[in-house]
Amino acid sequence: MPAFDLPLTELERHRPDIEEPADFDAFWTSTLKEAGQTDAVVSVRPVETGLRLTRTWDVTFRGFAGDPVRAWFSLPAGAGEPLPAVVEFAGYGRGRGLPHERLTWVSAGYAHLLMDNRGQGDQYGCGGDTPDPHALAPGGPGPAVRGLLSAADYHYRRLITDAVRAVAAVRGLPGVDPGRTVAAGNSQGGGLALAVAGLVPDLAAVLVTAPLLCGIRRALGLTDAGPYGEIAAYLSVHRGAEHAAWRTLSYVEGVSFARRAQAPAHFGVGLRDTVCPPSGTYAAFNRYAELTGRDPRKEIHAYPFNGHEGGDAVQVRRQLDWLETVLGDGGR
């Protein structure tokens, strides 16, 4: 697939106007206040993984509406002083899987929390363990369209709230330095990490690659690939529902979260990405922190001949090197 979005020179200047609802901040303040009325952590249970250099716990924390959300929490074996923590969010349709699937961050010496995606986990990987008891509102079967006609009922309201609560949970776990908490993810996970950056003002850093939910209107006009294609397919059947859908999606637009973020940020993007078009990533990057009055450190790496995989392992190595310098003292 050749490059199909804007040329790189235009992407680097791409700062589209975003239609934000007047109550965007009030909506999320109210949502998170309700979710934060109880302690985040419910249980922490050690598990045997067969790995000798890593210790892992099965964590349950309270997410949206106090619902139990599962996660894997890992520390390097023999870790001493409190470590910075990387909270990682998985891609669309994936669950937390098995503990040994995601070892990069703990192998690099960080505490690592991998959040399960509620109501997902059936499309690839090794499954998930967190149901979504609220997925009853009108909408299609896929997560991207569950409750699409109402912001209060939308799947991503719940999932973003879970992601914010995951940060609160990891900060209460043993072996973690709560002042050095990082949000990280690719694709849907990148969109969640960006939302967390906009909603949690004291993150140490955010790592975002090919984020979903950025530049949503433009993306829906460019691609039929899922998850955006699921939204288009739903609207092709439910003609006349566009206005309600656009309003709902405006509450989860990643560029709006990016504008409110304050943490140092590292972005990655494949310029042939037809799943999450690169113009969305650049829109978030170019407008990052513009409402905060701050100028945090940020950088972006573009891969001209890559699609949704972006820089893959090359990008991960760049994240490792960058995060080490951002956190200081070798990161750990």
C-alpha positions in Angstrom: 0.0 0.0 0.0 1.6 3.3 -1.0 1.4 6.4 1.2 -2.2 7.5 1.1 -2.4 10.4 3.6 -0.8 13.9 3.5 2.9 14.3 2.4 5.3 14.4 5.2 6.0 18.1 4.8 2.2 18.8 5.3 1.9 16.3 8.1 4.6 18.2 10.0 2.4 21.3 9.8 -0.9 19.5 10.3 -2.8 21.3 13.1 -6.5 20.7 12.3 -9.3 22.4 14.2 -11.1 19.9 16.5 -14.7 20.2 17.4 -14.7 19.9 21.2 -17.9 19.8 23.2 -18.2 22.7 25.6 -18.5 20.2 28.5 -15.5 18.1 27.5 -13.6 18.8 30.7 -16.6 18.6 32.9 -17.6 15.3 31.4 -14.2 13.7 32.2 -13.9 15.4 35.6 -17.3 13.9 36.6 -16.5 10.5 35.2 -13.2 10.2 36.9 -14.5 11.6 40.2 -17.1 8.9 40.3 -14.6 6.2 39.5 -12.1 7.5 42.1 -14.3 7.3 45.2 -12.7 4.1 46.3 -9.2 2.7 46.5 -8.0 1.4 43.2 -6.4 -1.9 44.1 -8.6 -4.8 45.0 -6.2 -7.7 45.1 -2.6 -8.6 44.3 -1.8 -12.3 43.9 1.6 -13.8 43.0 1.6 -16.2 40.1 4.1 -18.7 38.9 5.2 -18.0 35.3 8.2 -20.2 34.8 10.4 -17.1 34.4 13.3 -16.9 36.8 14.3 -13.3 36.2 10.9 -11.8 36.6 8.3 -11.8 39.4 4.7 -11.4 38.4 1.4 -10.8 40.2 -2.2 -11.1 39.1 -3.7 -7.7 40.0 -7.3 -6.7 40.1 -8.2 -3.0 40.4 -11.4 -1.0 40.3 -12.1 0.7 37.0 -15.1 2.4 35.6 -18.1 2.2 38.0 -15.9 0.2 40.4 -15.9 -2.8 38.0 -13.0 -5.2 38.6 -10.3 -4.9 35.9 -7.5 -7.4 35.6 -3.8 -6.7 35.0 -0.4 -8.3 35.1 2.2 -6.6 37.3 5.8 -7.5 37.0 9.1 -6.6 38.7 12.6 -7.7 37.9 13.6 -10.4 40.3 15.8 -9.0 43.1 14.7 -5.4 42.5 15.7 -3.2 45.4 14.7 0.4 45.6 11.3 1.6 44.2 11.4 1.5 40.4 9.7 3.7 37.8 6.6 2.0 36.4 5.5 1.6 32.8 1.7 1.2 32.5 1.1 -0.5 29.1 -2.2 -0.6 27.3 -2.9 -3.3 24.7 -4.2 -3.0 21.1 -7.8 -3.3 19.8 -9.3 -6.7 20.3 -6.5 -7.9 22.5 -6.6 -8.8 26.2 -3.8 -9.0 28.7 -2.9 -12.5 27.4 -0.3 -14.4 29.4 2.4 -12.8 31.6 5.4 -13.9 29.4 4.0 -12.2 26.3 5.1 -8.6 27.2 8.6 -8.6 28.8 10.4 -5.6 27.3 9.8 -3.2 30.1 10.4 -5.4 33.0 13.5 -6.8 31.2 14.8 -3.2 30.9 14.5 -2.8 34.7 11.1 -1.1 35.1 8.1 -2.1 37.1 5.4 -3.0 34.5 1.6 -3.1 34.6 -0.2 -4.5 31.6 -3.9 -3.6 31.7 -6.6 -6.0 30.4 -9.1 -4.5 27.9 -12.6 -4.9 29.3 -14.9 -6.7 26.9 -12.1 -7.4 24.4 -9.5 -10.2 24.0 -11.1 -12.3 21.4 -9.5 -11.2 18.2 -5.8 -12.1 18.7 -3.2 -12.9 21.3 -4.0 -15.2 24.2 -7.3 -13.7 25.4 -8.5 -11.5 28.2 -10.1 -11.8 31.6 -12.2 -8.7 32.1 -15.9 -8.6 31.0 -17.7 -5.3 30.3 -21.0 -5.5 32.2 -22.2 -2.2 30.7 -22.1 -3.2 27.0 -25.9 -3.1 26.6 -26.6 0.2 25.0 -27.4 0.5 21.2 -24.5 -0.1 19.0 -22.7 -2.8 17.0 -20.9 -5.9 18.2 -17.4 -4.5 18.0 -15.9 -2.4 20.9 -15.6 0.7 18.6 -19.4 0.9 18.2 -20.7 -0.3 21.6 -22.8 2.5 22.9 -21.8 4.8 20.0 -25.0 6.9 20.2 -24.3 8.3 23.7 -21.1 9.5 25.2 -22.3 8.3 28.6 -22.7 4.7 27.3 -19.7 4.6 24.9 -17.2 1.7 25.4 -14.3 4.1 25.3 -15.6 6.1 28.2 -15.3 3.0 30.3 -11.9 1.9 28.8 -10.3 5.3 29.2 -11.5 5.5 32.8 -10.0 2.0 33.4 -6.7 3.3 32.0 -6.6 6.3 34.3 -7.4 4.0 37.2 -4.6 1.6 36.2 -2.2 4.5 36.8 -3.7 5.0 40.3 -3.4 1.3 40.9 0.2 0.9 40.0 1.2 3.8 42.2 -0.1 1.9 45.1 1.8 -1.3 44.4 5.0 -2.3 46.3 8.3 -1.6 44.5 6.9 1.3 42.5 8.1 4.9 42.6 4.8 6.7 42.1 6.4 9.9 40.9 7.9 8.2 37.9 4.9 6.6 36.2 4.8 6.2 32.4 1.9 5.5 30.1 2.7 3.5 27.0 0.8 1.8 24.1 0.5 1.2 20.4 -2.7 1.6 18.3 -5.7 1.5 20.7 -3.1 1.3 23.4 -1.5 4.5 22.1 -4.9 6.2 22.1 -5.4 5.1 25.7 -1.9 6.3 26.7 -2.6 9.7 25.1 -5.9 10.0 26.9 -4.2 9.2 30.2 -1.6 11.9 29.5 -4.5 14.4 29.1 -6.3 13.3 32.2 -3.4 12.6 34.6 -1.4 15.8 35.0 1.6 14.3 36.8 2.8 11.5 34.5 6.5 11.3 34.1 6.3 10.5 30.4 4.1 9.0 27.6 5.0 6.7 24.8 2.6 6.7 21.9 2.8 4.8 18.6 0.2 4.8 15.8 -2.6 6.0 18.2 -6.2 5.1 17.5 -8.9 7.8 18.2 -6.8 10.7 16.8 -8.2 12.8 14.0 -11.3 10.6 14.0 -13.3 12.5 11.4 -10.5 12.6 8.9 -9.7 8.9 9.6 -13.2 7.8 8.9 -13.0 9.6 5.5 -9.7 7.9 4.6 -10.0 4.3 5.6 -12.4 1.3 5.8 -9.9 -0.7 7.9 -11.1 -1.6 11.4 -11.7 -0.2 14.0 -12.8 2.9 12.0 -14.3 0.6 9.4 -16.6 -0.8 12.1 -17.9 2.7 12.8 -18.5 3.4 9.1 -20.2 0.0 8.6 -22.6 0.8 11.6 -23.4 4.2 10.2 -24.1 2.7 6.7 -26.9 0.7 8.3 -28.1 3.3 10.9 -28.5 6.2 8.5 -29.2 9.4 10.3 -27.2 8.4 13.4 -24.2 10.4 12.3 -24.9 13.5 14.5 -25.1 11.4 17.7 -22.1 9.4 16.7 -19.9 12.5 16.0 -20.9 14.0 19.3 -20.0 10.8 21.2 -16.7 10.5 19.4 -15.8 14.1 20.2 -15.5 13.1 23.9 -12.8 10.5 23.1 -10.9 12.5 20.5 -7.2 11.9 21.1 -6.2 15.4 19.9 -8.3 16.9 22.6 -6.5 14.8 25.2 -3.1 15.7 23.6 -3.9 19.4 23.9 -4.3 19.0 27.7 -1.2 16.8 28.3 1.9 17.9 30.1 4.3 15.0 30.3 7.3 14.5 28.0 6.1 12.6 25.0 7.6 10.2 22.4 5.6 9.4 19.3 6.0 6.9 16.4 4.1 6.6 13.1 4.2 4.6 9.9 3.4 6.8 6.9 1.6 4.0 5.1 -0.6 3.2 8.0 -4.2 2.6 6.8 -5.5 1.5 10.2 -4.6 4.7 12.1 -3.8 7.3 9.4 -0.7 9.3 10.1 -2.5 12.6 10.0 -4.1 11.7 13.3 -0.8 11.0 14.9 0.7 14.3 13.7 -2.4 16.2 14.7 -2.0 15.0 18.3 1.8 15.6 18.2 1.6 19.1 16.7 -1.1 20.2 19.2 0.4 18.4 22.2 0.3 20.5 25.4 -1.0 23.6 23.7 -3.6 24.3 26.5 -1.2 23.8 29.4 1.1 26.8 29.0 4.1 24.4 29.1 6.5 23.2 26.5 7.4 19.6 27.5 10.0 17.6 25.7 8.5 15.7 22.7 9.7 14.0 19.6 8.3 11.9 16.8 9.8 9.3 14.5 8.2 8.6 11.1 8.7 5.5 9.1 8.0 6.2 5.4 7.7 2.6 4.2 5.9 1.1 7.2 2.2 0.7 7.9 0.5 0.1 11.2 3.5 -1.8 12.6 5.4 1.5 12.5 9.0 1.2 13.5 8.3 -2.1 15.3 11.4 -3.1 17.3 13.4 -0.1 16.0 10.8 2.2 17.6 10.9 0.2 20.9 14.7 0.7 21.1 14.2 4.4 20.5 11.6 4.4 23.3 14.0 2.7 25.7 16.9 5.1 25.0 14.6 8.2 25.2 12.9 7.1 28.4 16.2 6.5 30.1 17.3 10.1 29.4 13.9 11.5 30.4 13.7 9.8 33.8 17.3 10.6 34.6 19.8 8.6 36.6 19.7 5.9 34.0 15.9 5.7 34.3 16.0 3.1 37.1 
